[in-house]
Amino acid sequence: MPDLPSPQDATEAALFTECWDAVLSYADLCTAGSTAAAELAREAFTRGTGELRAAETGSPRGTGRRSSRLPRIPLLLTAVRTTAAAWEEAGQGHKLDPDLRLWLHSGQAARYTGPPLQRPVAVRGLRDLQQADAELLWLAEVEALPLPLVARRLGLDPDTAADELAQVGRLFRDRCHRNHLDSPLDAECRSYARLLDAVTRSPAADTPGDLSRHLATCQPCAEAAACLRLHGGGLPGALAGGVIGWGGLAYLERRRRAAEVRLGAGRPDLPDTDDPAHGDGRARVARHGLLAAAALVSLLALAVSLMPFGDGDAESAARPDTDRPPAADSGPSLPPAPTAGPDDTAPGSPDPSAGRTPEHTPEGKHPDPEPQGTSSATAAPETTAARGGPAPCRVHYDLVNQWPDGFQATVTVTAPRPLDSWQVGFTFADGQRVTQAWDASAHQDGSRVTATAADYNRTVAAGGKLAFGFLASWRGTNTPPTAFTLNGRTCVTA
């Protein structure tokens, strides 16, 4: 397992403090156990830090020129994905999440490493921003940090940070629109490009039926729509999914919970350690203090963010990333002190498996369900109805979040029989319209919505669970959907 690189200055020490728990959180999603998560996080952090140093060396600071690289945290997260792909190629795929392995061998993964014009518009739009603007957008929207804290971290005026964030959001939208037009679009996509731009500019604009049907079947245009629609709360998901790829939305939910934990614990603001007036001696003290504080904060924030919430099976299935074994409670998962040599080990570090709760499974095995995949790894005993036949499928609908003109929800279905593929249908009663879906492709015809399995989660064992989520708009009343079906068979709502 590689050691983390030692920070070269106070700025890199702050980088360790700000980014380590984010890298570890995503590495835990990508792996099959906490020990593998710590190993993947360390290797990816080393890789990503090297890329950051090379970028800083190649582009002089203070010139105001765009460096065409991602902000620090997104760059480190993509290093996790790249390292996971290298593990798969090197025969270490057994350490990775099974659904991630399927994704790595699909055409979806190739989009993130293929020709630049074929990559998601979110990652291209973020690269086109100034570094400070891109950092502001990511920290506020994806990492869910309060604007005053983001402003102090980036050296901005807290009183004007909200206006600056809104301006950066509009710049990001313009870059994504331009990149969408520059993409190799077919004739149908190009014919909808102007309409898509107009519809997504206004929160009150209704999406025409033909455009809605096109977005349900065209992934590039649907991704562009999510980036262009700044209202409705879909921008964080568009950024996380477009930049990270697999597990982006599960990572987003974890970071929101981690931010809540930090604020609830009264986490102090980070000191300004890159002030030259502090001197070399004070910079070293600040560096060590930051790393020590990072260790404590990472333990608290990440352990709670990875902890399962709720006490019912249905609720656990509706939030598929909460049952994974946390990696933050193992000693080796934290970064070592910067003075440690490459052959040193942190004295007194506990065993990586220490502190794991009884619900956690051994490395290489998954509890039900997975954070990004949606099928249960272990088949539960098949139940039977009163007449002796298979019991009907059971559905749990969870309204995760709601705002004045939109909401986020998840649907979890327990299948009584094994499935090679699946379609889940349901009906809205109050005119709700699905705008974005994950872990399934959604098509809406009037009030009826049909969600079809993705390539990586088609198969479901008997008694296993499948799950997907979506964003939708609503007005007036937002009653839960009804008439759930699984492959045409009526389901019972839990």
Salt bridges, closest charged atoms under 4 A:
GLU12 OE1 - ARG53 NH2 2.72
GLU18 OE1 - ARG72 NH2 3.22
GLU18 OE2 - ARG153 NE 3.75
ASP21 OD2 - ARG255 NH2 3.50
ASP21 OD2 - ARG262 NH2 1.99
ASP28 OD2 - ARG254 NH1 3.03
GLU39 OE2 - LYS95 NZ 3.28
GLU56 OE1 - ARG61 NE 3.11
GLU56 OE2 - ARG69 NH2 2.75
GLU88 OE1 - ARG101 NE 2.82
GLU88 OE2 - HIS105 NE2 2.86
ASP97 OD2 - ARG324 NH1 3.50
ASP97 OD2 - HIS366 NE2 3.72
ASP128 OD2 - ARG178 NH2 2.79
GLU135 OE2 - ARG72 NE 3.20
GLU143 OE1 - ARG255 NE 2.80
GLU188 OE2 - HIS214 ND1 3.56
ASP197 OD1 - ARG173 NH1 2.91
ASP197 OD2 - HIS177 NE2 3.77
ASP197 OD1 - ARG201 NE 3.28
ASP206 OD1 - ARG475 NH2 3.59
GLU223 OE1 - ARG111 NH2 2.83
GLU253 OE2 - ARG257 NH1 3.69
ASP269 OD2 - ARG152 NH2 2.60
GLU315 OE2 - ARG319 NH1 3.29
ASP321 OD2 - ARG254 NE 3.80
ASP321 OD2 - ARG257 NH2 3.26
ASP368 OD2 - LYS465 NZ 3.49
GLU370 OE1 - ARG324 NH1 3.98
GLU370 OE1 - HIS366 ND1 2.27
ASP398 OD2 - ARG319 NH1 3.20
ASP455 OD1 - ARG458 NH2 3.16
